Amino acid sequence: MACIRAHEQAHRGDMQLVVDAGGANPRINCIAAPLRLSSDDVGAVWLMLPGGVAVSGANIAATHRMVARIVKQLARTGAER
């Protein structure tokens, strides 16, 4: 669910991280970050964890770092507009 919500948020321009700590499925925790690929396209980067593993600051930071790397690469290749 976090990934779907992240996609919806990206379409609205809301780039806030989505954390689903067992809400959709108690066996899975998910952190998802909205990603704007172009003026028309969006995506999301997500990290899934077993339900027994707490969503930590390190997990959130890792998700943010991955988004930053992807955005940087897209900008470098001219794919992001």
N, C-alpha and C positions, 0 to 999 in steps of 0.2 A: 504493500500500500504506500509506503514512503516514496518509492520510485514514481508511482503514478501521481501522487500529490506534488512531487518535485517537478514533474513535467507540466502539470497544470499551473503551478506557480510560475514557472519560466515563461509560459505563454502570457501570463499577466504582468511579467516584468518583476515579479517578487523572487529575489534570488536568495532568500533565507533558507538555511539548512532545515531539513525535515528529519526528525528523530521519531521512530516508531519502536518503542521498547516493549515488544511483545503485544502490542495492541491488536494487530491483525491476526497474529498467530503467536501464542505464548512460547512456542519453541524457537522463535526467530526474533532477533533485534535487528533493526535496519537503520542506517544513517544514509540519507540521500541529499545530494546537492544539485539544485537546478543548474542548467548550463545552457546558455544561448549560443547556438551554433551559427546562426545567421539571422537576418531580420525576419525570416519566415520559419526557421527550424530551431527546435530546442532538443535538449537531451537531459540526461541526468547521470551523475556518477554516484554509485552507491556501494556501501560496505555492509555485508550481512554477517551477523554474529550469532552463535548459538544462543538460545534463550537464557541459558544459565550464566552467560558472560555479560557483565555490566557494560553499558555504553560509557566509555571513559573519555576524558579530555584528549587522551592520545588518539583514540579512534576518530574523534571529531576532527582533530588537527590533521590526521592522515588524509581524511576525506577532503578537507580544505586544500591541502598541498596537492593532491591529485587533480582537483579542479583547476588550480592555478597552473599546473604543468600543461594541462590540456588546452586551456585558454591561451597560454603563451605559445604553444605549438601551432594552434590554429591561426593566431595572429601572424606568426612567422611565415606560414605557408599562404597567407592571404585568404584562408577559408572563412575566417570570421569577418563579418561586415558590421 
